[in-house]
Amino acid sequence: MVTGMIQTVTINTKWTRLIIISMCLLGLALLASPASALTPIPPPDPKPGSFGVEATKTQPPPTQPARITTPGNGASFSESPIRVSGICPTGLLVQVYNNDVMVGAVMCNNGSFSLEVSLFAGTNELSAIVYDDLEQAGPRSNIATVEYSNTNFTAFGELVTLTSSYGRRSAAAGTQLSWPLQLSGGTGPYAFSIDWGDGSTAELKSQSLAGLVTINHVYKQAGIYPVNITVTDANGVSAFLQIIAVSSGKVDPAAVRTSEEEPVIITRVLWIPAVVSLVLLIPAFWLGRRSQLVSLRNKMLKERDSYKVE
């Protein structure tokens, strides 16, 4: 009778401990694997323990002005935009002004510049100013006075103008570059076509009313990009603006994403926890068996002593 009771206890204890140890090891493996699917938290910028250094580079402003060679002074036009060309100091930004309003910007390459600008109805006084990398202005160029008249405005509506206070704006590669524009004249709604100069598909944008318009873009690689913007109103009257965007720094194009995209999930399979679990399974089973035998032996001795006393 005593023997049967002891045998029943032995079977229940053995399987109970084995099941508990196996479930613990399985739980360890399952908890370790999902952690690998989480996106790693990027280190803060700047990293802890680092120091920020700010330096100011000083240099004299440009002394050599640009010079407009085309169009000639006194020219007359019936179409807009027109091409403005001239000579300039290489490497500087050339901003073209029409009646003291910035109507286009381009980089000076090999001592010359050329870009298209929109005209205002009537008299247009075209001039150019060069700027260095510190946005220091050089002397103003010569003034080319031209006339613009188009009878289509009487039939189709008011002249559309598109300008900006910035001929050049910059942002780090991989971050959003915002550009405020000033739209006036014409009849809404307006349709924008924006070529950001980086090979991406032209961006289409609509605007119901004239006024301040902000355009945004994210460049994936560092560089200097010419941006061409065309706007057309409901009557088919158009305006044009060319400006320069600067993308600084260096990033991996595959790592860049905009705010509209889904978060990138990086999944890695961790083999180490699985291998460790398998290696520990054998000694865990042996220790469990050993513990069962010791417990069983102590119980048998205790019951034997109790039987002798009775």
C-alpha positions as CSV (number, residue, x, y, z in Angstrom):
1,M,0.0,0.0,0.0
2,V,2.8,2.4,0.8
3,T,4.6,1.4,-2.4
4,G,1.7,2.3,-4.6
5,M,1.3,5.6,-3.0
6,I,4.9,6.5,-3.5
7,Q,4.8,5.5,-7.1
8,T,1.9,7.8,-7.8
9,V,3.7,10.7,-6.3
10,T,6.8,10.0,-8.4
11,I,5.0,10.1,-11.7
12,N,3.2,13.4,-10.9
13,T,6.3,15.2,-9.7
14,K,8.5,14.2,-12.6
15,W,6.1,15.4,-15.3
16,T,5.1,18.5,-13.4
17,R,8.7,19.8,-13.1
18,L,9.6,18.8,-16.7
19,I,6.6,20.8,-18.0
20,I,7.4,23.8,-15.9
21,I,11.1,23.9,-17.0
22,S,10.1,23.5,-20.7
23,M,7.5,26.3,-20.5
24,C,10.1,28.6,-18.9
25,L,12.7,27.9,-21.6
26,L,10.0,28.3,-24.4
27,G,8.8,31.6,-22.9
28,L,12.4,32.9,-22.9
29,A,12.8,32.1,-26.6
30,L,9.5,33.7,-27.5
31,L,10.2,36.9,-25.6
32,A,13.6,37.3,-27.1
33,S,12.5,37.0,-30.7
34,P,9.8,39.8,-30.9
35,A,12.3,42.3,-29.5
36,S,14.4,41.9,-32.6
37,A,11.5,43.2,-34.8
38,L,11.4,46.6,-33.1
39,T,13.0,49.5,-34.9
40,P,16.2,50.5,-33.1
41,I,16.0,53.9,-31.3
42,P,18.4,56.3,-33.1
43,P,21.0,57.9,-30.8
44,P,20.2,61.5,-29.9
45,D,21.9,64.2,-31.9
46,P,24.2,65.4,-30.5
47,K,25.3,62.3,-28.7
48,P,25.6,62.4,-24.9
49,G,28.9,63.8,-23.8
50,S,29.5,65.8,-27.1
51,F,30.0,69.5,-27.4
52,G,28.6,71.9,-29.9
53,V,30.9,74.3,-31.6
54,E,29.6,77.4,-33.6
55,A,32.0,79.3,-35.8
56,T,31.5,82.4,-38.0
57,K,33.4,82.7,-41.2
58,T,34.1,86.3,-42.3
59,Q,35.0,87.5,-45.7
60,P,34.6,90.7,-47.7
61,P,31.4,90.9,-49.8
62,P,31.7,90.5,-53.6
63,T,33.2,93.6,-55.3
64,Q,32.6,92.6,-59.0
65,P,29.0,93.0,-60.2
66,A,27.2,90.9,-62.8
67,R,26.3,92.5,-66.1
68,I,23.2,91.9,-68.2
69,T,24.0,91.5,-71.9
70,T,20.6,90.1,-73.1
71,P,18.1,91.6,-73.6
72,G,19.4,94.9,-74.8
73,N,18.2,98.2,-73.3
74,G,15.0,99.4,-75.0
75,A,13.9,96.0,-76.3
76,S,10.1,95.3,-76.6
77,F,8.4,92.0,-76.0
78,S,4.9,90.6,-76.6
79,E,5.5,87.2,-74.9
80,S,6.6,86.2,-71.3
81,P,8.8,84.8,-69.9
82,I,11.9,86.0,-71.6
83,R,15.5,84.8,-71.3
84,V,18.0,87.1,-69.4
85,S,21.7,86.4,-69.8
86,G,25.0,88.0,-68.9
87,I,28.4,87.7,-67.3
88,C,29.2,87.3,-63.6
89,P,31.9,86.1,-61.1
90,T,32.0,82.3,-61.2
91,G,30.5,80.5,-58.1
92,L,28.2,83.3,-56.9
93,L,24.4,83.3,-56.9
94,V,22.9,85.7,-59.4
95,Q,19.5,87.1,-58.5
96,V,17.6,89.0,-61.2
97,Y,15.2,91.8,-60.2
98,N,12.4,93.3,-62.2
99,N,11.3,96.8,-61.0
100,D,13.2,95.9,-57.7
101,V,11.2,92.6,-57.3
102,M,13.2,89.4,-57.2
103,V,11.9,87.4,-60.3
104,G,14.6,84.6,-60.6
105,A,17.9,83.2,-59.4
106,V,20.7,81.1,-60.9
107,M,24.2,80.1,-60.1
108,C,27.0,81.7,-62.1
109,N,28.9,79.0,-64.0
110,N,32.1,79.6,-66.1
111,G,31.6,83.4,-65.8
112,S,28.1,83.6,-67.2
113,F,24.4,83.2,-66.2
114,S,21.2,82.6,-68.1
115,L,17.6,82.1,-66.9
116,E,14.0,82.9,-67.8
117,V,12.1,85.6,-66.0
118,S,8.5,86.8,-66.2
119,L,7.7,90.4,-67.2
120,F,5.2,92.9,-65.8
121,A,2.8,94.7,-68.1
122,G,4.4,97.9,-69.3
123,T,8.0,99.0,-68.4
124,N,10.4,96.5,-66.9
125,E,13.7,97.6,-65.4
126,L,15.9,94.4,-65.2
127,S,19.0,94.3,-63.0
128,A,21.1,91.6,-61.3
129,I,22.9,91.3,-57.9
130,V,25.4,88.6,-57.0
131,Y,25.5,87.0,-53.6
132,D,28.3,84.9,-51.9
133,D,27.7,81.8,-49.7
134,L,27.3,84.1,-46.7
135,E,24.4,85.9,-48.5
136,Q,26.5,89.1,-48.8
137,A,25.5,91.2,-51.8
138,G,27.8,92.6,-54.4
139,P,27.2,95.7,-56.5
140,R,24.1,96.0,-58.6
141,S,24.5,95.4,-62.3
142,N,23.5,97.6,-65.2
143,I,19.8,98.2,-65.8
144,A,18.2,96.9,-68.9
145,T,14.8,98.6,-69.6
146,V,12.4,96.7,-71.7
147,E,8.7,97.0,-72.6
148,Y,6.1,94.3,-72.4
149,S,2.6,94.5,-74.0
150,N,0.2,91.6,-74.7
151,T,-3.3,92.2,-76.0
152,N,-4.4,88.8,-74.8
153,F,-4.7,90.2,-71.2
154,T,-7.7,92.3,-72.3
155,A,-9.4,89.2,-73.8
156,F,-8.4,86.5,-71.3
157,G,-7.9,88.3,-67.9
158,E,-5.4,89.9,-65.7
159,L,-1.6,89.3,-65.7
160,V,-0.4,86.7,-63.2
161,T,2.8,87.3,-61.2
162,L,4.8,84.9,-59.1
163,T,7.7,86.2,-56.9
164,S,9.6,85.3,-53.7
165,S,11.7,87.1,-51.2
166,Y,14.3,84.3,-51.4
167,G,16.3,83.5,-54.5
168,R,18.1,80.7,-52.6
169,R,17.1,78.5,-49.6
170,S,18.8,75.5,-48.0
171,A,18.0,72.6,-45.8
172,A,19.8,69.5,-44.7
173,A,19.4,66.5,-47.0
174,G,16.6,64.3,-45.7
175,T,14.7,67.1,-44.1
176,Q,11.9,69.3,-45.4
177,L,12.7,72.4,-47.4
178,S,10.0,75.0,-47.3
179,W,9.7,78.0,-49.7
180,P,7.2,80.9,-49.4
181,L,6.0,82.4,-52.7
182,Q,3.9,85.4,-53.4
183,L,1.1,84.9,-56.0
184,S,-0.8,87.9,-57.3
185,G,-3.1,88.8,-60.2
186,G,-5.0,86.4,-62.4
187,T,-8.2,84.5,-61.6
188,G,-8.4,81.5,-59.3
189,P,-8.1,78.6,-59.0
190,Y,-4.4,78.3,-59.9
191,A,-2.4,75.2,-60.9
192,F,1.2,74.9,-60.0
193,S,3.8,72.7,-61.6
194,I,7.1,72.4,-59.7
195,D,10.2,70.8,-61.0
196,W,12.6,70.4,-58.0
197,G,15.6,69.7,-60.2
198,D,16.5,66.3,-58.6
199,G,15.0,64.1,-61.2
200,S,11.8,63.5,-59.3
201,T,8.4,63.8,-61.0
202,A,7.1,67.3,-61.3
203,E,4.9,68.2,-58.3
204,L,1.4,69.4,-59.0
205,K,-0.3,71.8,-56.6
206,S,-3.5,73.8,-56.7
207,Q,-4.3,77.1,-55.0
208,S,-7.8,78.5,-54.9
209,L,-6.9,82.2,-54.2
210,A,-3.9,84.5,-54.8
211,G,-1.7,85.3,-51.8
212,L,1.1,83.5,-49.9
213,V,1.8,80.0,-51.2
214,T,4.3,77.7,-49.4
215,I,5.9,74.8,-51.3
216,N,7.8,71.9,-49.6
217,H,10.2,69.2,-50.7
218,V,12.7,66.7,-49.3
219,Y,16.0,66.2,-51.1
220,K,17.5,62.8,-50.7
221,Q,21.1,63.8,-51.7
222,A,23.2,66.9,-51.0
223,G,23.6,69.3,-53.9
224,I,22.6,72.5,-55.6
225,Y,19.3,72.2,-57.5
226,P,17.6,74.7,-59.9
227,V,13.9,74.8,-59.1
228,N,11.5,75.8,-61.9
229,I,7.9,76.8,-60.9
230,T,5.1,77.5,-63.4
231,V,1.6,78.7,-62.3
232,T,-1.4,79.0,-64.5
233,D,-4.7,80.6,-63.6
234,A,-8.3,79.7,-64.6
235,N,-8.0,81.7,-67.9
236,G,-4.8,80.0,-69.0
237,V,-2.5,83.0,-68.1
238,S,0.9,81.8,-66.8
239,A,3.8,83.0,-64.8
240,F,7.3,81.5,-64.3
241,L,9.9,81.6,-61.5
242,Q,13.3,80.0,-61.3
243,I,15.1,79.7,-58.0
244,I,18.0,77.8,-56.4
245,A,17.6,75.1,-53.7
246,V,20.6,73.9,-51.6
247,S,20.6,70.5,-50.0
248,S,23.5,70.2,-47.4
249,G,25.0,67.2,-45.8
250,K,25.1,63.5,-47.0
251,V,22.6,60.8,-46.3
252,D,21.7,57.4,-47.6
253,P,18.8,57.8,-50.1
254,A,17.3,54.5,-48.9
255,A,17.1,55.8,-45.3
256,V,15.1,58.9,-46.2
257,R,11.4,58.9,-45.7
258,T,8.8,61.6,-45.5
259,S,6.3,62.1,-42.8
260,E,3.5,60.5,-44.9
261,E,5.3,57.2,-45.2
262,E,4.9,54.3,-42.8
263,P,7.6,53.7,-40.2
264,V,10.3,51.4,-41.3
265,I,10.4,48.1,-39.3
266,I,13.7,46.2,-39.3
267,T,13.3,42.5,-38.5
268,R,16.2,40.4,-37.4
269,V,16.2,36.8,-36.3
270,L,18.1,36.2,-33.1
271,W,19.6,32.8,-33.2
272,I,21.6,33.1,-29.9
273,P,18.6,32.8,-27.6
274,A,17.3,29.7,-29.5
275,V,20.7,28.0,-29.3
276,V,21.2,28.8,-25.6
277,S,17.7,27.4,-24.9
278,L,18.6,24.1,-26.6
279,V,21.9,23.9,-24.9
280,L,20.3,24.5,-21.5
281,L,17.5,22.0,-22.1
282,I,19.7,18.9,-21.4
283,P,21.2,20.1,-18.1
284,A,17.8,21.5,-17.0
285,F,16.2,18.1,-17.6
286,W,19.0,16.3,-15.8
287,L,18.8,18.7,-12.8
288,G,15.0,18.2,-12.8
289,R,15.4,14.4,-12.6
290,R,18.1,14.7,-9.9
291,S,15.8,17.0,-7.9
292,Q,12.9,14.5,-8.2
293,L,15.1,11.6,-7.0
294,V,16.3,13.5,-4.0
295,S,12.8,14.6,-3.1
296,L,11.4,11.1,-3.6
297,R,14.2,9.5,-1.5
298,N,13.5,12.0,1.4
299,K,9.8,11.4,1.2
300,M,10.3,7.6,1.3
301,L,12.6,7.9,4.3
302,K,10.1,10.1,6.1
303,E,7.3,7.7,5.5
304,R,9.4,4.7,6.5
305,D,10.2,6.4,9.8
306,S,6.6,7.2,10.4
307,Y,5.6,3.6,9.7
308,K,8.2,2.3,12.2
309,V,6.8,4.6,14.9
310,E,3.3,3.4,14.3
